[in-house]
Amino acid sequence: MSAIRFAAALIMAVVLVSPASAAVSDRGRDTEIQAPAVSPSDEPTGPLTIAPGSGADLIRMVEKKLPGVRVFDLNLTDEGSVPWFEVKSYRGDQVWSTMIDVATRRIVRSSEAKPASDLDAETLRDLGDFRRIKMKLSEAVVIAEQLSGGRAISAGLHRGDDKLVFVVVVVSNGTLKEITVEPDK
């Protein structure tokens, strides 16, 4: 995970914990936003409520929907009127991007398979190394969530000191924490 991606997650978290009126006015709409129903286990984050559950659950949901895929990226995204998780996965020479609603944790859309050759060279290199690692991204997310006591909003591959690691961004008590997990240790 690059510094740019961490900065994007940080900005996203700041936007999410800002007052709802500011978040709505930035979208330039006059429509009224209905807040989702909140249960005691939901985690409020300002104008957004993240439904209960682990980021690892989201990863496993995609792996179940697309048998044989391996998830390599989880990211909270706010490109549009409703925030969602984007989960990227691959199998063989194909990649998928799956959208999951933040409030309901339901799959909204799964893209058609695209050739992995469409990915940038750095991602292709990381996926090549990821194929040799036994640990799943969901396992790294579970470790990070247990260590931090929070919920993952972003997780992915990162090359540090010329080795591949998992970097997981977790929200815990309104604070972002970046946890690095070394695979297969």
C-alpha positions in Angstrom: 0.0 0.0 0.0 1.5 3.3 -1.0 1.7 6.5 1.0 -0.9 7.9 -1.5 -3.3 5.1 -0.7 -2.9 5.7 3.1 -3.4 9.4 2.6 -6.6 8.7 0.6 -7.8 6.4 3.4 -7.0 9.2 5.9 -8.9 11.8 3.9 -11.8 9.4 3.5 -12.0 8.9 7.3 -11.9 12.6 7.9 -14.7 13.2 5.4 -16.7 10.3 7.1 -16.4 11.8 10.6 -17.2 15.3 9.5 -20.7 16.7 10.1 -23.3 15.3 7.8 -24.3 18.7 6.4 -20.7 19.3 5.2 -20.7 15.8 3.5 -24.0 16.5 1.8 -23.2 20.0 0.7 -20.0 18.8 -0.9 -22.0 16.6 -3.2 -24.0 19.5 -4.4 -27.4 17.9 -3.9 -30.6 19.2 -2.3 -31.9 15.8 -1.5 -32.3 14.7 2.1 -30.0 11.9 3.2 -31.7 9.1 5.2 -29.5 7.7 7.9 -29.4 3.9 8.0 -30.8 2.1 11.0 -28.2 1.7 13.7 -27.8 -1.3 15.9 -25.7 -1.3 19.1 -22.9 -3.2 17.3 -22.7 -0.7 14.4 -19.7 1.6 14.4 -20.8 5.3 13.8 -18.4 7.3 11.7 -20.1 10.7 11.4 -22.5 10.7 8.5 -21.7 7.1 7.8 -22.4 3.9 9.8 -20.4 0.9 9.0 -22.4 -2.2 9.4 -21.1 -4.7 12.0 -18.6 -7.3 10.9 -14.9 -7.8 10.0 -13.2 -6.7 6.8 -12.3 -10.3 6.5 -16.0 -11.2 6.2 -16.2 -8.9 3.1 -13.2 -10.7 1.6 -14.6 -14.1 2.3 -18.0 -13.0 0.8 -16.3 -12.2 -2.5 -14.2 -15.5 -2.4 -17.5 -17.4 -2.0 -19.3 -15.5 -4.8 -16.4 -16.0 -7.2 -15.1 -19.5 -6.4 -11.3 -20.0 -6.8 -10.4 -16.2 -6.7 -7.9 -14.8 -4.3 -8.6 -11.3 -3.0 -5.6 -8.9 -3.0 -7.2 -5.5 -2.2 -10.0 -4.1 0.0 -10.7 -0.3 0.0 -13.3 2.0 1.4 -14.4 4.3 -1.5 -16.5 7.4 -1.7 -16.8 8.0 -5.4 -20.4 8.8 -5.8 -23.4 9.4 -3.5 -23.0 6.3 -1.4 -19.8 5.0 0.2 -18.8 1.4 -0.7 -16.1 -1.1 -0.3 -14.2 -2.1 -3.4 -12.7 -5.6 -3.2 -10.3 -6.7 -6.0 -9.6 -10.3 -6.7 -7.8 -12.5 -9.3 -7.9 -16.0 -10.6 -5.4 -17.1 -13.2 -5.0 -14.2 -15.6 -8.3 -12.6 -14.8 -9.2 -9.8 -12.3 -12.5 -8.7 -10.8 -13.6 -5.6 -8.9 -16.6 -6.1 -6.5 -18.6 -3.3 -4.9 -20.1 -3.9 -1.4 -22.5 -1.4 0.3 -21.0 -0.1 3.5 -24.3 0.1 5.4 -25.8 -3.2 4.4 -22.6 -5.3 3.6 -24.4 -6.6 0.5 -22.7 -7.1 -2.8 -23.9 -4.3 -5.1 -22.0 -5.2 -8.2 -19.3 -7.5 -9.4 -17.5 -6.5 -12.6 -16.9 -8.7 -15.6 -13.6 -10.5 -15.6 -10.8 -8.4 -17.1 -7.4 -9.5 -18.2 -4.7 -9.1 -15.5 -2.5 -7.6 -18.2 -4.6 -4.4 -17.8 -3.0 -3.9 -14.4 0.1 -1.7 -13.9 3.5 -3.3 -13.8 4.0 -2.9 -10.0 0.6 -4.6 -9.2 1.5 -7.5 -11.6 4.8 -7.9 -9.8 3.1 -7.9 -6.4 0.5 -10.5 -7.6 3.3 -12.7 -8.9 4.8 -12.7 -5.4 1.4 -13.0 -3.7 0.8 -16.3 -5.6 3.7 -17.8 -3.7 2.5 -16.7 -0.3 0.2 -19.0 1.6 -1.4 -16.4 3.8 -4.7 -14.9 2.6 -5.5 -11.2 2.8 -8.5 -12.1 5.1 -6.0 -13.7 7.6 -3.9 -10.5 7.6 -7.1 -8.4 8.2 -8.1 -10.6 11.1 -4.7 -10.2 12.7 -4.7 -6.4 12.2 -8.3 -6.1 13.6 -7.4 -8.2 16.7 -4.2 -6.2 17.4 -6.0 -2.8 17.0 -9.4 -3.6 18.4 -11.0 -1.9 15.3 -12.4 -2.6 11.8 -10.4 -2.7 8.6 -11.4 -0.1 6.0 -8.5 -0.8 3.7 -6.1 -3.7 3.1 -3.7 -4.7 0.4 -0.2 -5.6 -0.8 2.8 -3.4 -0.3 6.4 -3.9 -1.1 8.7 -2.8 1.8 12.4 -3.5 2.0 12.1 -5.5 -1.2 9.6 -8.0 0.3 5.8 -8.2 0.1 3.8 -7.3 3.2 0.1 -6.7 3.9 -0.8 -3.2 5.0 -4.2 -2.9 6.8 -5.8 0.4 7.7 -8.1 0.1 10.7 -10.6 2.5 12.3 -10.5 2.1 16.1 -12.2 4.6 18.4 -12.4 7.1 15.7 -8.6 6.9 14.9 -6.9 5.4 11.9 -4.2 2.9 12.5 -1.9 1.3 9.9 -0.9 -2.2 10.7 1.7 -4.1 8.7 1.5 -7.9 8.7 4.3 -10.0 7.3 2.9 -13.1 5.5 3.8 -16.6 6.5 5.5 -15.6 9.8 
